[in-house]
Amino acid sequence: LSVHTLVFVLFALRGQIPDFFSVLVANVALSVSYSLFLSAITQFQQRRVAPALLWAPPLVIAVTFNFLMSDIAARIIVGGVIYVAQILIVLFNLLNRENDVTGRGKHLMVCGLFIMIATMLMRIVTTLIAPEDISSIMRETPVQSLTFLATFITLILVSNGFVLMIKERADERIRLMAMKDRLTGIWNRIRLEEAALLEIAMLERYGHPVSLIMADLDHFKDINDRFGHATGDQILKEFCSVTQGCIRTTDLLGRWGGEEFLILLPNSGFVSAA
């Protein structure tokens, strides 16, 4: 956001400062801001992005614009194509189902980025059919006004969307922490009760069978007394690991308390449970 602010400060100073800063540096900085945005998204997803994907676009802008300083139309077309490509890469990472990004925050960001893409494409088309409308970035024309308006709307949507994504992730982690047993990592009694109530409702409404297995570790107190609680904890963890390897992915394993465990089996009658 700071780099983006610098970009518009340089744009606003067009004609008052050398074109090197208001044209070349400003457009390179705009490309850098999109690269930093991509970096932020991938860091949020806890993934790595290839350095070439981040820094090749600003480098291409720097080289090509150095030869197009006197041709504003060519600069808008070249820059627009590169910016759209950068934004599409960000969109791909946001919308890719393999990446864990869900919630309203993502939708706000996607909406803002689509507005930005539409704006860039509009500028490219306008350059091709009516170049006089964009001869100067500070000239008051409908295209320029719409460009600035769309840019500010995009920044608002993207910024608030990112903050909301962070909050939604934190809320989800807190929710999961409240439903998981801290020692074994499986579901706790709260989650088991919720799931059981849901399955009972499905049974009553649709007739879907459901079964429940209770597992209790015999002589567990003797193990704690003889070998210590650290050994007892390790046995509980290993029991959960073995059990999870034996049940279906749709079955729910949870710790009811102490050395007592429950396995909830949806769509399973007595024969399936046995």
Secondary structure, DSSP 4 states (H G I P E B T S, - for coil): -HHHHHHHHHHHTBTTB-HIIIIIIHHHHHHHHHHHHHHHHHHHTT----HHHHHHHHHHHHHHHHH-TT-HHHHHHHHHHHHHHHHHHHHHHHH-TTS---SHHHHHHHHHHHHHHHHHHHHHHHHHH-GGGGSSTTS--HHHHHHHHHHHHHHHHHHHHHHHHHHHHHHHHHHHHHHB-TTT-SB-HHHHHHHHHHHHHHHHHH---EEEEEEE-TTHHHHHHHH-HHHHHHHHHHHHHHHHHHS-TTSEEEEEETTEEEEEEET--HHHH-
